[in-house]
């Protein structure tokens, strides 16, 4: 299971929100590149970079930070936030994203999302499935929809999606543990997907449990920044994982 720390950006700074609420913003670092380099120094190979300004304004804002991290580290970057147009996704890839996550666009403009799948391939495009009580939420989690999570994922798997980031908004930033039951339900119902767990990770002991459920990756945010999970613990986990 891949370890994928999150770097969320507002106004060029590394921040975290609680349950997607912008009013809960807490700044953890002025320089996201330094954060990325610290991750890399501890054996981490992947990051989840989110342009929260972009998510709110519906166009990519912090692309220069993406470019800086991609050119000054060897990290593989999954980028999301504000990617709504052909131009925006091209900017993301041109600036060094290895993968791009589409959430709101997959709900509001499925034809564009399907076109990206065909153009870039399913190794490059991740479906962002953000859920609130098993319904999809969109637009930086500001809007709820009546779309249920399982049919949503199933329909896109038929279109060729393999990578899915599923964030339980009710858990996000709460440091109370992830949605094990939800992930198990998704993986059992829709096998052969690469499900990336996100939201609520609070302790290193949760990682083997997520791996056992069948998650392909896990995104860890606030737990790292609040020292609930140390980078040394993650380094040791990665070493053990590769040894196994």
C-alpha positions in Angstrom: 0.0 0.0 0.0 1.4 3.3 -1.1 1.9 6.1 1.6 0.8 9.4 0.1 1.2 12.5 2.3 -1.1 15.4 1.4 0.1 19.0 0.8 -2.9 21.3 0.6 -2.2 24.8 -0.7 -3.9 28.1 0.1 -2.1 31.4 -1.0 1.1 29.5 -1.6 1.2 28.0 2.0 0.8 24.5 3.3 -2.4 24.3 5.2 -5.0 21.9 6.6 -8.8 22.3 6.8 -11.3 20.3 9.0 -14.1 18.6 7.0 -13.3 20.8 4.0 -14.3 24.0 5.8 -12.2 26.9 4.6 -12.9 28.9 7.8 -10.9 26.2 9.8 -7.7 26.8 7.8 -4.5 26.3 9.8 -1.2 27.2 8.3 1.5 24.6 9.0 4.3 25.8 6.7 5.1 28.8 4.6 7.0 26.8 2.0 5.4 23.7 0.5 8.7 22.7 -1.3 10.5 22.3 2.0 7.6 20.1 3.2 7.9 18.0 0.1 11.7 17.7 0.5 11.2 16.5 4.1 8.8 13.8 2.9 11.3 12.7 0.2 14.1 12.6 2.8 12.1 10.0 4.7 11.7 7.6 1.8 8.3 8.8 0.6 7.8 8.6 -3.1 4.3 10.0 -3.7 2.4 13.1 -2.6 -1.2 14.3 -3.0 -1.0 18.0 -3.9 -4.2 19.9 -3.6 -4.8 23.5 -4.9 -7.5 24.6 -2.5 -7.6 28.0 -4.0 -8.2 26.3 -7.3 -10.9 24.1 -5.9 -12.7 27.2 -4.7 -12.2 29.4 -7.8 -12.8 26.6 -10.4 -9.4 27.1 -12.1 -5.9 26.1 -11.3 -4.2 28.7 -9.2 -1.1 27.3 -7.5 0.5 25.6 -10.6 3.9 27.2 -9.9 4.2 25.3 -6.6 3.4 22.1 -8.5 6.1 22.9 -11.0 8.6 23.8 -8.2 8.1 20.5 -6.4 8.1 18.4 -9.6 11.4 20.0 -10.7 13.2 20.1 -7.4 12.2 16.6 -6.0 11.8 13.1 -7.4 8.3 12.8 -5.9 5.5 11.5 -8.0 2.7 14.0 -7.7 -1.1 13.5 -7.9 -2.6 16.9 -8.4 -6.1 18.1 -7.8 -8.1 21.3 -7.3 -9.6 23.5 -9.9 -8.9 21.2 -12.8 -12.1 21.8 -14.8 -11.0 22.4 -18.4 -8.7 20.9 -21.1 -6.4 23.8 -20.6 -6.2 23.3 -16.8 -5.4 19.6 -17.1 -2.7 20.4 -19.7 -1.2 23.0 -17.3 -1.2 20.4 -14.5 0.7 17.8 -16.7 3.0 20.4 -18.2 3.9 21.5 -14.7 4.9 18.0 -13.7 1.9 16.2 -12.3 2.1 12.4 -12.7 -1.6 12.0 -12.1 -4.5 14.4 -12.0 -7.6 13.9 -9.8 -11.0 14.9 -11.1 -13.8 15.1 -8.6 -16.4 17.8 -9.3 -15.8 17.6 -13.0 -16.7 13.9 -13.0 -20.1 14.9 -11.6 -20.8 18.1 -13.3 -19.2 17.5 -16.7 -18.8 13.7 -17.2 -18.1 14.0 -20.9 -15.0 16.1 -20.3 -13.8 13.6 -17.6 -14.4 10.6 -20.0 -12.5 12.4 -22.7 -9.5 12.9 -20.4 -9.6 9.2 -19.6 -9.4 8.3 -23.2 -6.8 11.0 -24.0 -4.4 10.5 -21.1 -5.2 6.9 -20.0 -6.4 5.5 -16.7 -2.9 5.5 -15.2 -2.9 9.3 -15.3 -6.5 10.1 -14.3 -7.8 9.5 -10.8 -11.5 9.7 -10.0 -12.1 11.8 -6.9 -15.0 10.4 -4.9 -15.6 12.6 -1.9 -18.5 11.4 0.2 -20.8 12.7 2.9 -23.0 10.0 4.3 -22.3 7.9 1.2 -23.4 10.6 -1.2 -20.9 12.5 -3.5 -19.9 16.0 -2.5 -18.5 18.5 -5.0 -16.9 21.9 -5.5 -14.4 21.7 -2.6 -17.1 19.9 -0.6 -19.3 23.0 -0.6 -22.1 21.3 -2.5 -23.8 18.1 -1.8 -25.3 15.9 -4.5 -27.9 13.1 -4.5 -25.4 10.7 -6.2 -24.6 7.6 -4.3 -21.0 6.5 -4.0 -21.3 2.9 -5.2 -23.2 3.5 -8.5 -20.9 6.6 -9.1 -17.8 4.5 -8.9 -19.3 1.5 -10.7 -20.3 3.7 -13.7 -16.8 5.1 -14.0 -15.1 1.8 -13.7 -17.1 0.8 -16.8 -15.6 3.8 -18.5 -12.1 2.5 -17.6 -11.3 4.2 -14.3 -9.0 2.2 -12.1 -7.6 4.7 -9.6 -10.1 6.2 -7.1 -9.5 8.5 -4.1 -12.3 8.1 -1.7 -12.5 10.8 1.1 -15.1 10.5 3.8 -15.7 14.2 4.5 -17.1 13.4 8.0 -13.8 11.9 8.9 -11.5 14.4 7.2 -9.2 16.3 9.6 -10.9 14.8 12.6 -8.1 12.5 13.6 -10.6 9.8 14.6 -9.7 7.0 12.2 -10.7 6.3 8.6 -13.8 4.7 7.2 -12.7 1.1 7.2 -16.3 -0.2 6.6 -16.9 2.1 3.7 -13.7 1.1 2.0 -14.3 -2.6 2.6 -17.8 -2.2 1.2 -16.5 -0.5 -2.0 -13.7 -3.0 -2.6 -16.0 -6.0 -2.0 -18.7 -4.6 -4.2 -16.4 -3.3 -7.0 -13.3 -5.5 -7.1 -10.1 -4.8 -9.3 -10.0 -1.1 -8.5 -7.1 0.8 -7.0 -8.8 2.5 -4.0 -6.9 5.2 -2.2 -8.2 5.9 1.3 -8.4 9.5 2.5 -9.7 11.2 5.6 -9.4 10.6 9.3 -6.1 8.8 9.4 -4.9 9.3 13.0 -2.3 6.6 14.0 0.3 4.4 12.4 -1.6 1.3 13.5 -4.4 2.1 11.0 -2.2 1.6 8.0 -1.9 -2.2 8.1 -5.6 -2.4 8.6 -6.2 -0.3 5.5 -3.8 -2.5 3.6 -5.7 -5.6 4.8 -9.0 -4.1 3.6 -7.3 -3.9 0.2 -6.6 -0.2 -0.2 -3.9 0.5 -2.9 -2.8 3.7 -1.2 -3.5 6.0 1.8 -3.5 9.8 1.9 -2.3 11.1 5.2 -2.7 14.8 6.1 -3.3 16.3 9.5 -1.9 13.3 11.3 1.5 14.1 10.0 1.3 17.8 10.6 0.0 17.3 14.2 2.7 14.7 14.8 0.2 11.9 15.4 2.2 10.0 12.9 5.9 10.8 12.6 7.9 10.8 9.3 10.2 8.3 11.0 7.3 5.9 11.6 6.3 6.2 8.0 9.9 5.6 6.9 10.0 2.4 9.0 6.6 1.3 7.6 7.8 1.8 4.1 11.0 -0.1 4.7 9.0 -3.0 6.3 6.5 -2.9 3.5 9.3 -3.2 0.8 11.0 -6.0 2.9 7.7 -8.0 3.0 
